[in-house]
Amino acid sequence: MPQEPTLTPPAPEGDDYLERRALRRGSAGWVLLTGLGVAYVVSGDYSGWNFGLAEGGFGGLAIAMVLMGAMYACMVFALAELSSILPTAGGGYGFARRALGPWGGFLTGTAILIEYVLAPAAIVIFIGDYVESLGLFGLESGWPMYLVCFAIFLGIHLWGVGEALRFSFVVTGIAVAALIVFALAALPDFSVGSLDDIPVDSGAAGSSSWLPFGLLGIWAAFPFGMWFFLGVEGVPLAAEETKEPARTLPKAIRWSMGILVVLAVVTFFAAAGARGSAAIQEAGNPLVEALQPGGKATTLSRIVNYAGLAGLVASFFSLIYAGSRQLFALSRAGYLPRFLSLTSRRKAPYLGLLVPGTIGFVLAALSGDGARMLNIAVFGATISYALMSLSHIVLRRREPELPRPYRTPGGVLTSSVALVLACAALVATFLVEVTAAVIALVVYAVAVAYFGLYSRKRLVAKAPEEEFAALAAAEAELARE
């Protein structure tokens, strides 16, 4: 076991350290949290996943979706158990801190933070593109649009978590309803023959009409299969603002995943079968493309187009929430500068919202490359998935008697499946875009250097995650005596 870092009491900032870093408890029940879990992901149903058709064809993306769906299902069952044990705002970082020590906690939390800072920056670019394509008020995509989006939605979050989650729930409901309408509208044009209409690369090993780019295409499609589920793991980040978290979080996580599986299957088959895989594989708006065989807009395609904007807003809004809570938890425990975890009178971590929001805005304004930023976010996500799954395995092995209000079906076998698939997905990110993976590695290395050289010696003993770890260490010591 690595040596524990130096823990410091909250004295440097006064005895009210934790009081000045308190969130509003009891703001959300399982229904709002289920909506939050779906909101994280729903924009991925409207666009992004279809680029996987260009990597693996219909069959390759279908297999990738099944495997990535299995990874997420196994992982969320493991997270459901972990969140019932450690219901803190740290989410995955808190689980890894307990199981893998301070280094494991920091590595996991940083990977999650990369995902939740980069993803909103990417999505705000897509929002700008949607607004411009819809011709709303003559607005154009660009930094003024990004600034307005961040300002409005950060403002709602600063208003209060209850108001923020209710807003997210309504917008998510609109996006989900439109997906159902889309599927029903596409059904009359559905054809099995349209699914595998991408030309076959005869030089690829194992290629066929269903796998036009061969067996390797399945692996290359992994990151796009993830887009149907990417972000659902953020539900536990709401733990400290939840009613009865030990019971509510597992229920919300399971319901979120169930809804997302249904939406993924329906959307994937309806879009590819109605218009053909070849026609939508490079479309920026595949659902609208599927409803416009002749390229002419219809009333229904316009409705779906507007709903796509609602889906992007829902994911953008909820990912801002997730990023702020992860930053809040890491800061409160001293892994990041402590002032970032201060909360306002309305119990909102205002700097935890404003700092990543500012970073996201700058990245969006300077790069304008949403696809690359999403690939970087996926890289961070896969690292966190592997470490969170490993945390479940370690805690099951090392602390079998730990009270578990909810237990993962299949136990260690379930989280082991998630671990193996997460490692495979991590490698697959290099197959899609090496540059994005390298950028993520550089950011990760800088963060690790900061922790190793500075913050590792300045952790706060009374932060919830550190208290949990200290109690576990004390109990282990007593057991050895």
Secondary structure as UniProt FT lines:
FT   STRAND          7..8
FT   HELIX           11..13
FT   TURN            15..18
FT   HELIX           19..21
FT   TURN            25..26
FT   HELIX           30..41
FT   HELIX           43..46
FT   TURN            47..48
FT   HELIX           49..52
FT   HELIX           53..85
FT   TURN            89..91
FT   HELIX           92..134
FT   HELIX           136..138
FT   HELIX           143..159
FT   HELIX           161..186
FT   HELIX           187..189
FT   HELIX           192..194
FT   TURN            195..196
FT   TURN            202..203
FT   TURN            205..206
FT   TURN            212..213
FT   HELIX           214..220
FT   HELIX           222..225
FT   HELIX           226..228
FT   TURN            229..231
FT   HELIX           232..241
FT   HELIX           245..275
FT   HELIX           277..280
FT   TURN            281..282
FT   HELIX           286..290
FT   TURN            293..294
FT   HELIX           299..332
FT   TURN            333..334
FT   HELIX           338..341
FT   TURN            345..346
FT   HELIX           350..367
FT   HELIX           370..398
FT   TURN            400..401
FT   TURN            409..411
FT   HELIX           412..432
FT   HELIX           434..453
FT   HELIX           455..457
FT   STRAND          459..460
FT   TURN            461..462
FT   HELIX           464..480
//
